[in-house]
Amino acid sequence: MITPQPDANPIPAPTPSKVIAVVNQKGGVGKTTTAINLAAALALEGLPTLLIDCDPQANSTGALGFARPRDGEEARLSTYDVLLGHATLAEALLSTEIPNLKLVPSSKNLIGATIELIGLEGREFKLREALAPLRADYPFILLDCPPALDLLTLNALVASDGLLVPMQAEYFALEGISELMSTLDRVTQAFNPALSLEGVLLTMYDDRTNLSQQVNENLKAFFDDKLLKVTIPRNIRLAEAPSHGKPVALYDPKSRGAEAYRELALEILSRNNLESPEANRRKAAAAAAASTLKSFQIPEKKKTRFWSSTKEK
């Protein structure tokens, strides 16, 4: 028998790609804020990340510094063009201030996409088909969905591997969660058997109130480990950052909001058994510092006649 020898230069396994839809049919729960800042945090960890704005309001697009085209200006390619087959996803990509973060912008034309998609064959799979050629290039692809369970959201759910559900620690937020879970079940059975719940994220969280703590306990009992450990606090910097066209990690990296989304990115990575290049760099730096400290020797005390103790004399 010939024993196969290990390859001296093995080809590294491709980084797995995960598509996460940030979704909640209720508005005002921090969905777009989460999509923007989680994408930025993942990119700053050294992972190529793609954010696709699927919401006709184009808030993710504006919050990353891309203003809506003015009247008379040539409209840039957007998610609308990708869904309708007028352009490929690669053609619609925009670079952002963060080198590892790319954006597919939204536009007001996306409002009519639901109507235009109705007559197309395989209308539910348009976004999944558009993503296929680029999936291997991005370990994480985030989809910012509109606050409605319409055909745009359905395209996002069919294209996704997991759902990230931001919600406030309020009573009304609990009411809508059963409807969202029911939709998840229907989409899983009809279109996407691999779809799962990535996690439920509490946003605008204030642990000083009894209501927030009670909602947290109720969600923990219902979702168990699917409730993310990280919570996003109410933070003025998070609210200010979009008006400056920046994610909070660039606007104020030391704010509570920036730290919370950094911790969320690390928790998402941990749940997917991944380590980022930045995490490896931090480990190497810590190991080097520990090695330096260990090799440091305290110099021997030298006896001098001026500082000698009485006992020594």
Helices and strands as residue ranges (DSSP letters): E 18-22, H 31-44, E 49-53, H 59-63, H 79-83, H 89-92, E 94-95, E 101-104, G 108-112, H 113-118, G 123-125, H 126-131, G 132-137, E 140-144, H 151-159, E 162-168, H 171-190, E 196-203, H 210-223, G 224-226, H 236-240, G 241-244, H 248-251, H 256-271, H 277-295
